[in-house]
Amino acid sequence: MTSQLQHPAPAFRPDPPQGRVFTTTRQLRSTDVIPSGRLRLDALARYLQEAAEDDVSDAAWDASYLWLLRRVALAIRGYPAHRERISLRTYCSATGPRWAERTTVVTGAGGDLIQSTAIWVAVSADGRPVPLGEEFQRVYGPSTEGRQVSARLSHPGPPESATGRPWPLRAADFDTAGHVNNSIHWAAVEDELPRLDWLPGHAELEYQRPILPGAGPELVTSQEPGELRAWLREGPQRLASAWLTAAGPR
C-alpha cells in the first residue's frame, strides 16, 4: 500500500499541452524497497534514469553526445510500496544552451505520487559540454513551450567543523560512464533516513564532481528539525550534496 505523507500535498507541474510525453511502467520488487516495503530513493533514481533511457530509445533519436546529471529535485506526496505497479511519464520541460530539464511523474493506484525535475548536461566523449542541436529541439523542444532553465548549483558546503564517516565504494557502483552511478548518491541518503522520525516530502541532490575509481569519499551530515543536509566529499572537494525536508516544497 502506498505510504502517504502527513503534510499538505505539493503542487505538481501539469503535463505539457503539446510535444512528446513518454510513459513506461514498473512493478516494485523486493530488491527496491526497505524491510517495511517503502520504495528506496536510490531505486527511484534508477527508475527515473531507466525511463529517460527508454524514452530516448523509443524516440529513435541517436544522440551524438552523452548526458551527465547536474541536479535533481523530488516533490513527494507519497511513497510506492512493495508489489505496487507504478507508471512513469516523462518529458522535456525546459532547456538551456547545453543542458535540458526532464520532468518525470511517478503515478500509483492512488494518483500522482512523486514529481522529479532533473537537469542533464549534454557532453562530448571527453566530457565537454556541447550544444543540444537542431535534432534534439525537433524531438523534445515542443514540450518545453520555450521555457528556459539554469544549470547553476545552489547548495552550501558543509559546516567547517563537520566531521564525516567513510563511504566505501564498490565495483558495482560504477557504470558505463566510468564513474559512480547517479543512483548510488541516493543510497548514501537512504543510509541516514532510519535516524529520522520523518520521511522527506521534498528532496534535492546536486552533483558537483564525478566520483571516479580510486576515490575515498566520506559522508557528512547536518540535521535540524524536519531537515537533513548531507554531503559526499573527498578531502576539501565536494562531490555531491543533498537537502531533504519534511514540510513539502519550499
C-alpha positions in Angstrom: 0.0 0.0 0.0 1.3 3.5 -0.9 2.7 5.4 2.1 1.1 8.8 2.2 2.7 11.8 3.9 1.0 13.9 6.5 2.0 17.3 5.2 -0.1 19.2 2.5 0.4 17.7 -0.9 2.9 19.6 -3.1 1.7 21.2 -6.3 2.9 19.3 -9.4 3.7 20.9 -12.8 1.0 19.9 -15.2 1.9 17.8 -18.2 2.6 19.9 -21.4 -0.3 20.5 -23.8 1.9 19.6 -26.7 5.0 17.7 -27.5 6.4 14.3 -26.6 5.4 12.6 -23.3 6.7 9.1 -22.9 5.1 6.6 -20.4 6.5 3.3 -19.0 5.6 1.1 -16.1 7.4 -0.8 -13.3 6.4 -3.1 -10.5 8.2 -2.6 -7.2 10.3 -5.7 -6.4 11.8 -6.8 -3.1 15.2 -5.5 -4.3 13.9 -1.9 -4.5 12.3 -1.4 -1.1 13.2 -1.3 2.6 12.0 -4.0 5.0 8.7 -2.2 5.7 8.1 -2.1 1.9 8.7 1.6 1.1 10.4 2.4 -2.2 14.0 3.4 -1.6 15.3 6.7 -3.1 18.2 5.0 -4.8 15.8 2.6 -6.5 13.6 5.6 -7.5 16.7 7.3 -9.0 17.3 4.2 -11.1 13.7 4.1 -12.3 14.0 7.7 -13.4 17.2 7.1 -15.3 15.8 4.0 -16.9 12.7 5.9 -18.0 14.8 8.5 -19.6 16.9 5.9 -21.5 13.7 4.1 -22.6 12.3 7.4 -23.9 15.4 8.2 -26.0 15.3 4.6 -27.4 11.6 4.8 -28.2 12.1 8.2 -29.9 14.7 6.5 -32.2 16.9 9.5 -31.5 20.6 8.7 -32.0 22.3 11.5 -30.0 26.0 12.2 -30.8 26.7 13.1 -27.1 26.3 11.8 -23.6 24.3 13.1 -20.6 25.6 14.0 -17.2 23.2 14.6 -14.3 23.7 18.0 -12.7 20.9 18.2 -10.2 17.5 16.6 -9.4 14.6 17.7 -7.2 11.8 15.5 -5.9 8.4 16.7 -4.7 6.8 13.8 -2.9 3.2 13.2 -1.9 3.6 9.5 -1.0 5.9 6.5 -1.5 5.0 3.5 -3.6 5.2 0.2 -1.8 6.3 -3.4 -2.5 4.5 -5.1 -5.4 2.7 -1.9 -6.3 2.6 -1.2 -10.1 3.5 2.3 -11.0 3.8 4.3 -14.2 6.4 6.9 -15.0 5.6 9.6 -17.6 8.5 11.8 -18.6 9.1 14.7 -20.9 11.5 17.6 -21.6 10.2 20.6 -19.6 12.9 23.2 -20.3 16.3 23.7 -22.0 19.5 25.8 -21.8 22.3 26.2 -24.3 23.9 22.9 -23.3 21.5 21.2 -20.9 17.9 20.1 -20.6 15.4 19.7 -17.8 13.5 16.4 -17.7 10.3 16.1 -15.6 9.1 12.7 -14.6 5.9 11.9 -12.7 5.5 8.6 -10.8 1.9 7.5 -10.5 0.4 4.7 -8.4 -3.0 3.4 -7.7 -3.9 6.5 -5.8 -2.8 9.0 -8.3 0.4 11.1 -8.9 2.9 10.4 -6.0 6.3 11.9 -7.0 7.4 14.5 -9.4 11.1 14.7 -10.4 12.8 17.6 -12.2 16.3 16.9 -13.3 18.9 18.9 -15.2 21.0 16.9 -17.6 24.1 18.4 -19.3 25.0 17.3 -22.8 28.7 16.4 -23.1 31.1 15.1 -25.7 33.0 11.8 -25.2 35.8 13.8 -23.5 33.3 15.4 -21.0 33.0 18.9 -22.5 29.5 20.4 -22.7 28.1 20.7 -26.2 25.1 22.4 -27.8 21.8 20.4 -27.8 21.4 20.8 -31.6 18.5 21.0 -34.0 17.6 17.3 -33.9 17.1 17.5 -30.1 14.9 20.6 -30.5 12.8 18.8 -33.1 12.2 15.8 -30.9 12.0 17.4 -27.4 11.6 21.1 -27.9 7.8 21.4 -28.4 7.0 20.1 -24.9 9.1 22.9 -23.3 7.0 25.7 -24.8 10.1 27.8 -24.9 10.9 27.5 -21.2 14.5 28.1 -20.2 16.3 26.8 -17.1 19.6 27.4 -15.4 22.1 24.6 -14.6 23.6 26.6 -11.7 24.0 24.7 -8.4 23.0 26.4 -5.1 23.6 24.1 -2.1 26.0 25.4 0.5 29.0 23.4 1.7 29.2 21.5 5.0 29.9 23.4 8.2 33.7 23.9 8.7 33.6 21.9 11.9 31.7 19.0 10.4 33.3 15.5 10.6 32.3 12.7 8.3 32.4 8.9 8.1 33.9 6.8 5.3 31.6 6.0 2.4 33.3 3.0 0.8 32.8 2.4 -2.9 32.2 -0.9 -4.5 33.0 -2.1 -8.1 29.2 -2.5 -8.7 28.7 1.3 -8.1 30.4 2.3 -11.4 28.5 2.5 -14.7 29.4 2.8 -18.4 30.4 6.4 -17.9 33.3 5.3 -15.8 32.1 6.9 -12.6 29.7 6.2 -9.7 26.2 5.9 -11.0 23.7 8.7 -10.1 21.6 6.4 -8.0 24.4 5.5 -5.6 24.4 9.0 -4.2 20.8 8.4 -3.1 21.9 5.2 -1.3 24.0 7.4 1.0 20.9 9.5 1.7 19.0 6.3 2.4 21.6 5.4 5.0 20.6 8.4 7.0 16.8 8.1 6.8 16.5 5.4 9.6 17.9 8.0 12.0 14.9 10.4 11.3 11.4 10.3 12.6 10.0 11.6 9.3 10.1 11.0 5.6 11.1 13.7 3.1 8.4 15.5 1.2 11.0 17.4 -0.7 14.5 16.2 -1.7 17.2 17.6 -3.8 20.6 16.2 -4.9 23.3 18.2 -6.6 26.3 16.6 -8.4 29.4 18.7 -8.1 32.0 16.3 -9.4 32.0 12.8 -10.7 33.2 10.1 -8.2 35.9 8.2 -10.0 37.6 4.8 -9.4 40.1 5.0 -6.5 38.2 7.8 -4.7 37.7 7.6 -1.0 34.7 9.7 -0.2 33.2 10.4 3.2 29.6 11.2 4.2 29.0 14.4 6.2 25.5 15.2 7.6 23.8 18.1 9.4 20.3 18.0 10.9 17.7 20.4 12.1 14.1 19.7 13.0 12.4 18.5 9.8 15.6 19.0 7.7 18.6 16.9 6.7 21.6 18.0 4.7 24.2 15.6 3.5 27.5 15.9 1.6 29.8 13.4 -0.1 33.3 14.9 -0.1 36.9 13.8 -0.7 39.3 16.0 1.2 38.3 19.6 0.7 36.3 18.8 -2.5 32.6 18.4 -2.5 31.4 15.6 -4.7 27.6 15.8 -4.1 25.1 17.3 -1.7 21.6 16.5 -0.7 18.9 18.6 1.0 15.7 16.9 2.4 12.8 18.5 4.3 9.7 17.1 5.8 7.5 20.1 5.1 7.0 19.6 1.4 8.1 22.0 -1.3 9.6 25.4 -0.5 
